[in-house]
Amino acid sequence: MIDGLKPYPAYKDSGVEWLGKVPEHWEVLPGRTVFREINDRGHPDEQMLSVTITRGVLRQADLLEERFLERGQVQLQTRSTG
């Protein structure tokens, strides 16, 4: 599928640690400038997600209950099988 693709001639640092280098002609923009917020309700059988600038993607239920983890914390869940 990617056979024959050639690398870009020049790269630059994206300024985003996890992204690394990008082709020199690319413009790197914050997500808030590319996406718009929508409020879509009425899907009771689907797990809704929320995207935040500071916390990334979270389950909406966790966000509403403020049950998110801080960096470095670990959450363990157990489920009864009986």
N, C-alpha and C positions, 0 to 999 in steps of 0.2 A: 504494500500500500504506500509506503514512503520511499520505495526505491526510486532513485532518480531525483529526489529532492536535494537541492544544493544549499549549503549554509549561506547565511547572509554575509555580505562582504565585511561588515563592521558591526561591532556590538558596543553597548555602553552599559554602565551600572544603572540598574533601575531605581536605586535609592530605597528599595524595599528588600529587606534581608532575605525573606523566604523566596523571593522571585529571582534574585540574582541578576544576571545580564540579559538584556533584551536587544533586539536589532536596533541599530543606531537611529533609524528613521521612525521608530515607534514613539508615540507619546504616552507616557505613563500618567494616568489620572486616578484620583481617589474614587472609590466606588460611588460615593454620594453624588459625584458629578455625572456618572454614567447611568445610574439607576434611579427610578423614582419610587416613592413609597406608595403602596396601595393597601387598602383596607378591604379585604374580600372575606365576607362571612357567609355562613349558611352551608357549610360542608361538615356536618356532624360526624361522619364516618372517617374523616381524614385527619391525620395528625398535622396540625398547622405549625409552621416554623416562623421564627422571627429573625431578622438580620439586624444586628446592631453594629455601630461603629466600634464600640469599645469591647464588646464580648463576642463578636462573630455571629455564627448561626446557632440559635438555641431553639429547643422545643418551646412553643408558645406557652404551653402549660407551665413549664419550669420558669419562664420569664414572669408570668403572671403571679406565680407563687413565690418568686424570688428564691428558687432552689437551685441556683447556678453555683458552680464551684469557682473558687479563686485559683489563680495560677499556683501550681505546686500541690494542690489538694487532690485527693483520690476518693472516688465514690465507689462503694461496693454495694451491690444489690443481691439479695438472696431471694429465691423463689421457691416456695413449697411445692414439692412434687407429689405430695400425698393427698 
